[in-house]
Amino acid sequence: MANTKKIKGVIAILTGGGDVPGLNPAIRAITIRANREGYRVIGLRRGWAGITELLRDEKADNSRNYL
């Protein structure tokens, strides 16, 4: 059956790019909750340059593969 759930909006996750303990679990939790609530989640690469230039790697999108 096709996914007919309407997307409420898009959430972009932007990090500074450095090592931060606990960041991956936090991003995972945000992604799971946002998807459950009907939002699409995207990750922006290369920090602030990623948001100003909207650099995204479609092939790296694995948000559908979380447990």
N, C-alpha and C positions, 0 to 999 in steps of 0.2 A: 504494500500500500504506500502511496506517495505521501511525503511529509507535507501536510496542508496547513501546518501551524503558521500563523502570520507572525512575521518578525516585528517585534516592538521597536527595535532600534539596533544600533551598532555600538559596541563598547570597544575602544582601542586600549590596549595595555602597553604602556611605555615605561621602560626602565632605563636607568643610567648606564647599564652595561657592565658594571663592576660585580665582583663576587659579593653576594649578600646572603648570609645564612637564612634559610627559611623562605627565600623568595619563590622558588619553584613550587613548593606546596601552596603558597598564597595565590600564585597565578592559577594553579590548577583548581583551587577552591572557587576562585572568582569565575573561572571559565565554566565549571560545572553548574554553579548556581545561576549564572547569567543564561546559559543555554536552557536550563530547566524553566526559567522565567520567560523565555521567548526572545532573548536577545542574541544577536550574532556577536562573536568576539573575534577581534583580529589582533595580531601582535605587530608592533612596528619595530623594524630593525634599525640599528645604528643610532640609537638615542634620539635626540631632538632633530637631527638631520632627517631621520626617518619620518617624522611628522611634518616637517616643513616641505620635504620633497615627496612625501607619501611613498616611501620605498617599502614595498612588500614583496615577499617571495611566495607566490601562490603554491609552489610545489612543496614548501615547508609547512603549509597549514595542516596540522595534524590534530586540530581541536576535536575532531570526531572520533579520535582514537583513544580518548581517556577512559579510565576504568570507572 
